């Protein structure tokens, strides 16, 4: 079972990963405001992930209070960067489709490697 200290290291490692991934590798025609929104979104999505919340557009909108367009704009950039992967699943009513997201494996690999280097 992970300790509270290891949970804090993981959160800090995620924040460092987000800052490096987004600020060090800007996309073409991307504004500074957009990059800051992405860093904040990664942290929110990680909190939701830890709480075992599904990362769907509806859940993210409800959690953040952002508009649908604002969430889509930020999430799409994180998908483009390879930080998130997108799948289509059933919506909450089970009839239509909903966009669902997961952190890419590279995110957790970066967190694990940062945590391992802290333990040394």
MMTF fields as JSON, N, C-alpha, C and O atoms, coordinates in Angstrom:
{
  "mmtfVersion": "1.0.0",
  "mmtfProducer": "UNKNOWN",
  "numBonds": 479,
  "numAtoms": 480,
  "numGroups": 120,
  "numChains": 1,
  "numModels": 1,
  "chainsPerModel": [1],
  "groupsPerChain": [120],
  "chainIdList": ["A"],
  "bondAtomList": [4, 2, 8, 6, 12, 10, 16, 14, 20, 18, 24, 22, 28, 26, 32, 30, 36, 34, 40, 38, 44, 42, 48, 46, 52, 50, 56, 54, 60, 58, 64, 62, 68, 66, 72, 70, 76, 74, 80, 78, 84, 82, 88, 86, 92, 90, 96, 94, 100, 98, 104, 102, 108, 106, 112, 110, 116, 114, 120, 118, 124, 122, 128, 126, 132, 130, 136, 134, 140, 138, 144, 142, 148, 146, 152, 150, 156, 154, 160, 158, 164, 162, 168, 166, 172, 170, 176, 174, 180, 178, 184, 182, 188, 186, 192, 190, 196, 194, 200, 198, 204, 202, 208, 206, 212, 210, 216, 214, 220, 218, 224, 222, 228, 226, 232, 230, 236, 234, 240, 238, 244, 242, 248, 246, 252, 250, 256, 254, 260, 258, 264, 262, 268, 266, 272, 270, 276, 274, 280, 278, 284, 282, 288, 286, 292, 290, 296, 294, 300, 298, 304, 302, 308, 306, 312, 310, 316, 314, 320, 318, 324, 322, 328, 326, 332, 330, 336, 334, 340, 338, 344, 342, 348, 346, 352, 350, 356, 354, 360, 358, 364, 362, 368, 366, 372, 370, 376, 374, 380, 378, 384, 382, 388, 386, 392, 390, 396, 394, 400, 398, 404, 402, 408, 406, 412, 410, 416, 414, 420, 418, 424, 422, 428, 426, 432, 430, 436, 434, 440, 438, 444, 442, 448, 446, 452, 450, 456, 454, 460, 458, 464, 462, 468, 466, 472, 470, 476, 474],
  "bondOrderList": [1, 1, 1, 1, 1, 1, 1, 1, 1, 1, 1, 1, 1, 1, 1, 1, 1, 1, 1, 1, 1, 1, 1, 1, 1, 1, 1, 1, 1, 1, 1, 1, 1, 1, 1, 1, 1, 1, 1, 1, 1, 1, 1, 1, 1, 1, 1, 1, 1, 1, 1, 1, 1, 1, 1, 1, 1, 1, 1, 1, 1, 1, 1, 1, 1, 1, 1, 1, 1, 1, 1, 1, 1, 1, 1, 1, 1, 1, 1, 1, 1, 1, 1, 1, 1, 1, 1, 1, 1, 1, 1, 1, 1, 1, 1, 1, 1, 1, 1, 1, 1, 1, 1, 1, 1, 1, 1, 1, 1, 1, 1, 1, 1, 1, 1, 1, 1, 1, 1],
  "groupList": [{"groupName": "UNK", "atomNameList": ["N", "CA", "C", "O"], "elementList": ["N", "C", "C", "O"], "formalChargeList": [0, 0, 0, 0], "bondAtomList": [1, 0, 2, 1, 3, 2], "bondOrderList": [1, 1, 2], "singleLetterCode": "X", "chemCompType": "L-PEPTIDE LINKING"}],
  "groupTypeList": [0, 0, 0, 0, 0, 0, 0, 0, 0, 0, 0, 0, 0, 0, 0, 0, 0, 0, 0, 0, 0, 0, 0, 0, 0, 0, 0, 0, 0, 0, 0, 0, 0, 0, 0, 0, 0, 0, 0, 0, 0, 0, 0, 0, 0, 0, 0, 0, 0, 0, 0, 0, 0, 0, 0, 0, 0, 0, 0, 0, 0, 0, 0, 0, 0, 0, 0, 0, 0, 0, 0, 0, 0, 0, 0, 0, 0, 0, 0, 0, 0, 0, 0, 0, 0, 0, 0, 0, 0, 0, 0, 0, 0, 0, 0, 0, 0, 0, 0, 0, 0, 0, 0, 0, 0, 0, 0, 0, 0, 0, 0, 0, 0, 0, 0, 0, 0, 0, 0, 0],
  "groupIdList": [1, 2, 3, 4, 5, 6, 7, 8, 9, 10, 11, 12, 13, 14, 15, 16, 17, 18, 19, 20, 21, 22, 23, 24, 25, 26, 27, 28, 29, 30, 31, 32, 33, 34, 35, 36, 37, 38, 39, 40, 41, 42, 43, 44, 45, 46, 47, 48, 49, 50, 51, 52, 53, 54, 55, 56, 57, 58, 59, 60, 61, 62, 63, 64, 65, 66, 67, 68, 69, 70, 71, 72, 73, 74, 75, 76, 77, 78, 79, 80, 81, 82, 83, 84, 85, 86, 87, 88, 89, 90, 91, 92, 93, 94, 95, 96, 97, 98, 99, 100, 101, 102, 103, 104, 105, 106, 107, 108, 109, 110, 111, 112, 113, 114, 115, 116, 117, 118, 119, 120],
  "secStructList": [7, 7, 7, 2, 2, 2, 2, 2, 2, 2, 2, 2, 2, 2, 2, 2, 2, 2, 2, 2, 2, 2, 2, 1, 1, 7, 7, 6, 6, 7, 7, 2, 2, 2, 2, 2, 2, 2, 2, 2, 2, 2, 2, 2, 2, 2, 2, 2, 2, 2, 6, 6, 7, 7, 3, 3, 2, 2, 2, 2, 2, 2, 2, 2, 7, 7, 7, 2, 2, 2, 2, 2, 2, 2, 2, 2, 2, 2, 2, 2, 2, 6, 1, 3, 3, 3, 3, 3, 3, 3, 7, 6, 6, 1, 1, 1, 3, 3, 3, 3, 3, 3, 3, 7, 2, 2, 2, 2, 2, 2, 2, 2, 2, 2, 2, 2, 2, 2, 2, 7],
  "xCoordList": [0.852, 0.0, 0.894, 1.881, 0.548, 1.357, 1.179, 0.084, 2.262, 2.194, 1.717, 1.697, 1.332, 0.927, 2.089, 1.886, 3.293, 4.462, 4.635, 4.936, 4.446, 4.594, 3.483, 3.721, 2.289, 1.211, 1.618, 1.37, 2.245, 2.693, 3.789, 3.799, 4.72, 5.778, 5.177, 5.611, 4.177, 3.54, 2.883, 3.006, 2.193, 1.529, 2.556, 2.369, 3.637, 4.684, 5.354, 5.656, 5.58, 6.187, 5.285, 5.768, 3.98, 3.052, 3.129, 3.158, 3.16, 3.235, 4.505, 4.472, 5.617, 6.886, 6.806, 7.239, 6.247, 6.072, 5.24, 5.605, 4.116, 3.22, 3.922, 3.818, 4.629, 5.323, 6.372, 6.459, 7.165, 8.214, 7.628, 8.073, 6.638, 6.042, 5.392, 5.472, 4.76, 3.987, 4.813, 4.768, 5.56, 6.329, 7.578, 7.972, 8.204, 9.426, 9.155, 10.055, 7.918, 7.584, 6.315, 5.298, 6.364, 5.159, 4.747, 5.584, 3.445, 2.907, 2.875, 2.883, 2.84, 2.809, 1.55, 0.457, 1.702, 0.593, -0.143, -1.326, 0.547, -0.071, 0.246, 1.392, -0.77, -0.561, -0.077, -0.229, 0.503, 0.947, -0.26, -0.164, -1.383, -2.598, -3.057, -3.485, -2.969, -3.358, -2.468, -2.952, -1.173, -0.253, -0.547, -0.506, -0.841, -1.162, -2.459, -2.552, -3.453, -4.703, -4.448, -5.07, -3.54, -3.226, -2.556, -2.852, -1.666, -1.0, -2.033, -2.014, -2.923, -3.979, -4.893, -5.294, -5.224, -6.125, -5.498, -6.186, -4.211, -3.552, -3.68, -3.971, -3.465, -3.57, -4.985, -5.172, -5.974, -7.374, -7.706, -8.339, -7.28, -7.555, -6.887, -7.447, -5.706, -5.019, -5.786, -5.906, -6.298, -7.125, -8.36, -8.732, -8.991, -10.16, -9.775, -10.5, -8.648, -8.151, -7.938, -8.336, -7.31, -7.06, -8.362, -8.418, -9.403, -10.71, -11.559, -12.729, -10.969, -11.637, -12.868, -13.848, -12.795, -13.838, -13.515, -12.35, -14.524, -14.3, -13.941, -14.543, -12.956, -12.522, -13.307, -12.788, -14.558, -15.409, -15.586, -15.36, -15.991, -16.218, -17.225, -17.011, -18.315, -19.349, -18.813, -19.08, -18.059, -17.5, -16.498, -16.468, -15.688, -14.685, -15.373, -14.975, -16.387, -17.147, -17.778, -17.714, -18.379, -19.024, -17.994, -18.249, -16.845, -15.816, -15.186, -14.953, -14.908, -14.179, -15.069, -14.638, -16.311, -17.176, -16.861, -17.426, -15.958, -15.602, -16.71, -17.542, -16.707, -17.646, -17.203, -16.048, -18.139, -17.82, -16.706, -15.768, -16.821, -15.803, -14.435, -13.421, -14.397, -13.134, -12.474, -11.257, -13.286, -12.755, -12.246, -11.145, -13.048, -12.654, -11.349, -10.455, -11.241, -10.034, -8.795, -7.762, -8.889, -7.748, -7.449, -6.29, -8.483, -8.31, -7.724, -6.833, -8.223, -7.718, -6.212, -5.502, -5.734, -4.295, -3.516, -2.418, -4.071, -3.407, -3.398, -2.446, -4.449, -4.477, -3.425, -2.68, -3.379, -2.401, -0.972, -0.116, -0.705, 0.624, 0.955, 2.121, -0.066, 0.157, 0.09, 0.439, -0.353, -0.497, -1.749, -1.755, -2.795, -4.045, -4.315, -3.91, -5.006, -5.531, -7.045, -7.634, -7.662, -9.112, -9.751, -9.24, -10.868, -11.687, -13.136, -13.499, -13.954, -15.381, -16.077, -15.878, -16.884, -17.625, -19.088, -19.507, -19.855, -21.278, -21.452, -20.7, -22.461, -22.753, -23.462, -23.749, -23.742, -24.307, -25.673, -26.088, -26.366, -27.678, -27.558, -28.545, -26.356, -26.113, -26.584, -26.551, -27.024, -27.565, -26.617, -26.505, -25.943, -25.059, -23.605, -23.276, -22.747, -21.328, -20.813, -21.344, -19.787, -19.147, -17.641, -17.099, -16.986, -15.527, -14.994, -15.365, -14.12, -13.498, -11.988, -11.443, -11.335, -9.9, -9.19, -9.759, -7.943, -7.058, -5.688, -5.331, -4.928, -3.548, -2.771, -2.959, -1.908, -1.043, -0.026, 0.326, 0.437, 1.417, 2.66, 3.253, 3.065, 4.275, 4.183, 5.202, 2.977, 2.798, 3.171, 3.926, 2.643, 2.926, 4.37, 4.952, 4.949, 6.368, 7.226, 8.2, 6.864, 7.613, 7.472, 8.444, 6.284, 6.063, 6.871, 7.517, 6.82, 7.571, 9.076, 9.752, 9.591, 11.024, 11.413, 12.49, 10.561, 10.843, 10.801, 11.641, 9.838, 9.736, 10.928, 11.441, 11.366, 12.511, 13.782, 14.605, 13.948, 15.148, 15.113, 16.166, 13.917, 13.799, 14.15, 14.654, 13.884, 14.151, 15.638, 16.084, 16.404, 17.868, 18.596, 19.816],
  "yCoordList": [-1.187, 0.0, 1.245, 1.307, 2.216, 3.421, 4.317, 4.432, 4.94, 5.851, 7.221, 7.522, 8.047, 9.415, 10.169, 10.991, 9.897, 10.549, 10.167, 11.021, 8.89, 8.475, 9.092, 9.406, 9.268, 9.947, 11.379, 11.862, 12.057, 13.438, 13.479, 14.372, 12.514, 12.468, 12.269, 12.892, 11.396, 11.143, 12.414, 12.728, 13.139, 14.375, 15.405, 16.081, 15.528, 16.47, 16.042, 16.875, 14.748, 14.254, 14.534, 14.878, 14.388, 14.69, 16.168, 16.515, 17.03, 18.471, 18.833, 19.636, 18.248, 18.496, 17.99, 18.669, 16.786, 16.235, 17.192, 17.487, 17.676, 18.551, 19.831, 20.249, 20.445, 21.697, 21.461, 22.225, 20.415, 20.143, 19.788, 20.298, 18.92, 18.454, 19.607, 19.659, 20.513, 21.57, 22.826, 23.386, 23.272, 24.504, 24.289, 25.173, 23.121, 22.867, 22.448, 22.489, 22.045, 21.568, 22.252, 21.589, 23.572, 24.264, 23.812, 23.527, 23.758, 23.437, 24.708, 25.817, 24.542, 25.685, 26.523, 25.975, 27.846, 28.795, 28.618, 28.943, 28.11, 27.896, 29.094, 29.534, 29.605, 30.761, 30.318, 29.159, 31.258, 30.982, 30.621, 29.74, 31.29, 30.997, 29.556, 28.882, 29.094, 27.73, 26.721, 25.708, 27.002, 26.093, 26.03, 24.954, 27.175, 27.206, 26.433, 25.711, 26.575, 25.815, 24.313, 23.539, 23.904, 22.481, 21.944, 20.834, 22.726, 22.299, 22.131, 21.141, 23.096, 22.999, 21.815, 21.117, 21.586, 20.482, 19.139, 18.247, 18.979, 17.71, 17.435, 16.308, 18.446, 18.255, 17.889, 17.032, 18.524, 18.208, 16.785, 16.031, 16.422, 15.076, 14.017, 12.941, 14.313, 13.362, 13.191, 12.075, 14.279, 14.188, 13.335, 12.504, 13.541, 12.744, 11.275, 10.386, 11.026, 9.662, 8.968, 7.817, 9.67, 9.096, 8.803, 7.896, 9.58, 9.382, 8.37, 8.165, 7.735, 6.729, 7.284, 6.572, 8.568, 9.195, 8.927, 8.971, 8.652, 8.496, 9.856, 10.876, 9.847, 11.092, 11.283, 11.073, 11.681, 11.986, 13.501, 14.21, 13.983, 15.42, 15.912, 16.948, 15.184, 15.613, 15.704, 16.677, 14.696, 14.722, 15.858, 16.51, 16.089, 17.157, 18.52, 19.388, 18.703, 19.958, 20.183, 21.283, 19.149, 19.262, 19.578, 20.402, 18.928, 19.107, 20.5, 21.128, 20.983, 22.248, 23.475, 24.574, 23.302, 24.455, 25.187, 26.246, 24.626, 25.234, 24.962, 24.076, 25.725, 25.475, 24.228, 23.81, 23.643, 22.464, 22.78, 22.0, 23.925, 24.332, 24.523, 24.153, 25.096, 25.307, 23.996, 23.847, 23.041, 21.731, 21.011, 20.462, 21.018, 20.331, 20.905, 20.156, 22.225, 22.876, 22.435, 22.134, 22.395, 22.024, 20.532, 20.135, 19.711, 18.259, 17.841, 16.995, 18.431, 18.078, 18.33, 17.565, 19.401, 19.679, 18.628, 18.243, 18.165, 17.126, 15.796, 15.024, 15.528, 14.328, 14.468, 13.53, 15.647, 15.912, 15.732, 15.234, 16.126, 15.985, 14.543, 14.21, 13.679, 12.3, 12.08, 11.003, 13.083, 12.96, 12.142, 11.365, 12.321, 11.582, 10.728, 11.064, 9.622, 8.837, 8.942, 9.066, 8.894, 9.063, 7.798, 7.181, 7.429, 6.338, 6.802, 7.76, 6.109, 6.393, 5.29, 4.104, 5.693, 4.738, 5.125, 6.058, 4.423, 4.733, 5.951, 6.155, 6.757, 7.879, 7.38, 6.189, 8.283, 7.875, 7.215, 6.46, 7.493, 6.882, 5.562, 4.844, 5.247, 3.984, 3.929, 2.865, 5.055, 5.043, 5.623, 5.1, 6.683, 7.342, 7.079, 6.219, 7.84, 7.694, 8.895, 10.002, 8.648, 9.707, 9.575, 8.471, 10.708, 10.709, 10.432, 11.1, 9.441, 9.094, 9.196, 8.943, 9.565, 9.813, 9.035, 8.739, 8.716, 8.074, 8.702, 9.196, 8.677, 9.124, 8.109, 6.901, 8.605, 7.732, 7.068, 7.61, 5.9, 5.158, 5.986, 5.841, 6.856, 7.656, 8.547, 8.852, 8.965, 9.823, 9.055, 9.553, 7.851, 7.054, 6.572, 6.42, 6.331, 5.966, 7.122, 6.91, 8.346, 9.524, 9.71, 10.056, 9.488, 9.606, 8.538, 8.828, 7.307, 6.225, 6.505, 6.29, 6.981, 7.231, 8.392, 8.37, 9.402, 10.518, 10.052, 10.456, 9.211, 8.682, 7.789, 7.818, 6.997, 6.109, 6.918, 6.544, 8.019, 8.829, 9.56, 9.86, 9.851, 10.476, 9.511, 9.924, 8.212, 7.203, 6.936, 6.45, 7.249, 6.981, 7.945, 7.853],
  "zCoordList": [0.0, 0.0, 0.0, 0.733, -0.811, -0.941, 0.28, 0.832, 0.683, 1.82, 1.356, 0.162, 2.333, 1.999, 1.369, 0.475, 1.825, 1.252, -0.205, -1.04, -0.522, -1.913, -2.775, -3.941, -2.229, -2.968, -3.296, -4.4, -2.333, -2.576, -3.631, -4.479, -3.588, -4.597, -5.983, -6.952, -6.071, -7.363, -7.894, -9.078, -7.034, -7.454, -7.892, -8.904, -7.137, -7.523, -8.824, -9.678, -8.967, -10.201, -11.397, -12.476, -11.209, -12.297, -12.661, -13.842, -11.666, -11.933, -12.683, -13.615, -12.284, -12.981, -14.415, -15.346, -14.59, -15.932, -16.79, -17.928, -16.235, -16.991, -17.417, -18.57, -16.496, -16.816, -17.892, -18.854, -17.737, -18.728, -20.09, -21.118, -20.09, -21.347, -22.116, -23.343, -21.408, -22.071, -22.32, -23.415, -21.326, -21.525, -22.366, -23.127, -22.237, -23.004, -24.444, -25.282, -24.736, -26.08, -26.592, -26.8, -26.797, -27.256, -28.659, -29.516, -28.861, -30.179, -31.019, -30.483, -32.324, -33.233, -32.998, -32.853, -32.96, -32.775, -31.444, -31.341, -30.44, -29.135, -28.231, -28.15, -27.564, -26.696, -25.314, -24.93, -24.584, -23.218, -22.346, -21.491, -22.556, -21.792, -22.024, -21.087, -23.243, -23.566, -22.844, -22.339, -22.797, -22.113, -20.618, -20.021, -20.015, -18.581, -18.318, -17.326, -19.191, -19.034, -19.106, -18.379, -19.978, -20.106, -18.835, -18.394, -18.26, -17.024, -15.911, -15.179, -15.794, -14.789, -15.052, -14.12, -16.312, -16.67, -16.33, -15.832, -16.589, -16.259, -14.763, -14.361, -13.949, -12.505, -12.082, -11.218, -12.677, -12.367, -12.811, -12.072, -14.013, -14.512, -13.643, -13.432, -13.145, -12.268, -10.954, -10.448, -10.408, -9.201, -9.462, -8.634, -10.605, -10.967, -11.134, -10.689, -11.766, -11.97, -10.624, -10.444, -9.685, -8.368, -7.613, -6.782, -7.913, -7.272, -8.04, -7.716, -9.059, -9.891, -10.619, -10.84, -10.988, -11.809, -13.269, -13.665, -14.065, -15.504, -16.089, -15.754, -16.961, -17.599, -18.89, -19.986, -18.742, -19.884, -19.955, -18.974, -21.122, -21.255, -20.228, -19.598, -20.054, -19.107, -17.685, -16.98, -17.263, -15.907, -15.73, -14.686, -16.745, -16.668, -16.613, -15.836, -17.425, -17.428, -16.06, -15.512, -15.519, -14.21, -13.118, -12.24, -13.178, -12.158, -12.229, -11.196, -13.443, -13.607, -13.687, -13.34, -14.142, -14.368, -15.663, -15.934, -16.463, -17.75, -18.765, -18.569, -19.836, -20.917, -21.675, -21.591, -22.413, -23.212, -24.212, -24.38, -24.867, -25.841, -25.207, -25.798, -24.01, -23.305, -22.921, -23.031, -22.467, -22.106, -23.352, -23.353, -24.404, -25.638, -26.185, -26.58, -26.205, -26.72, -25.939, -26.538, -24.634, -23.794, -23.886, -24.014, -23.819, -23.883, -25.231, -25.287, -26.313, -27.646, -27.773, -28.426, -27.146, -27.183, -26.39, -26.791, -25.277, -24.49, -25.242, -25.127, -26.008, -26.852, -27.959, -28.243, -28.574, -29.641, -29.127, -29.858, -27.895, -27.298, -26.942, -26.735, -26.869, -26.475, -24.974, -24.49, -24.233, -22.782, -22.454, -21.499, -23.241, -23.064, -24.297, -25.409, -24.073, -25.186, -25.143, -24.069, -26.289, -26.395, -26.947, -27.881, -26.356, -26.875, -26.881, -26.199, -27.66, -27.653, -26.868, -27.129, -25.917, -25.107, -25.07, -25.755, -24.284, -24.143, -23.246, -22.293, -23.57, -22.692, -21.44, -21.316, -20.521, -19.232, -19.365, -18.485, -20.45, -20.653, -21.414, -21.577, -21.876, -22.556, -23.989, -24.607, -24.534, -25.899, -26.929, -28.038, -26.576, -27.532, -27.197, -26.38, -27.849, -27.581, -26.8, -26.896, -26.042, -25.262, -25.415, -25.464, -25.489, -25.547, -24.147, -23.182, -24.055, -22.778, -22.938, -24.012, -21.867, -21.926, -20.833, -19.782, -21.104, -20.137, -20.29, -21.36, -19.211, -19.313, -20.14, -19.997, -20.994, -21.802, -20.885, -19.837, -21.285, -20.493, -20.195, -19.126, -21.127, -20.932, -19.698, -19.078, -19.336, -18.167, -16.905, -16.07, -16.767, -15.572, -15.543, -14.469, -16.713, -16.764, -16.264, -15.541, -16.65, -16.208, -14.702, -14.03, -14.168, -12.728, -11.974, -10.967, -12.478, -11.827, -11.828, -10.822, -12.948, -13.018, -12.11, -11.516, -11.991, -11.084, -9.637, -8.833, -9.297, -7.934, -7.606, -6.487, -8.58, -8.37, -8.131, -7.296, -8.852, -8.666, -7.321, -6.76, -6.796, -5.485, -4.368, -3.324, -4.583, -3.56, -3.412, -2.373, -4.442, -4.403, -3.545, -3.412]
}
